[in-house]
Amino acid sequence: MSKLFRSTGLVAGLVLLAVSVFGHPSAQAADTKKSEIVMTVGEMCGGCVKKITKRFEGVEGVAKLQCSIEKKSVVLTPKPNVRFSPKGVWEIMESIGKTPTKMITPSGTFTSKPKT
């Protein structure tokens, strides 16, 4: 039964990780940089990096994922014309036991779970 809830939670996280389309193609490179999400977590080790990388591998729209053990941070870069939901990303991190202590997004900076 708990596996069902975990699977449902992960699916809900992916659904919340909705993407929206930007307008002008010439602004794609700038939009990608502007739409990065930078997260700080409490602890980070090699196992954490593997877990985070594996979890985001299947997420559509991810162009690049960088984890820093030294900085205890994760930088999520979307593909051009993609913008991630801060709440969806937060919930994905929560689902693998890496709740962010701080998340910087184009929508603002969060130290608790975003509402959207």
PEJO-V452788 format. One record per helix or strand. SS is the DSSP state (2 for helix, 1 for strand). FROM is the first residue (numbers start at 1). LEN is the number of residues. If there is no record, write none. Layout:
# PEJO-V452788
ss=<SS | SS>
from=<FROM | FROM>
len=<LEN | LEN>
This chain:
# PEJO-V452788
ss=<2 | 2 | 1 | 2 | 1 | 1 | 2 | 1 | 1>
from=<2 | 25 | 37 | 46 | 62 | 73 | 86 | 100 | 108>
len=<15 | 10 | 5 | 12 | 7 | 6 | 10 | 6 | 3>
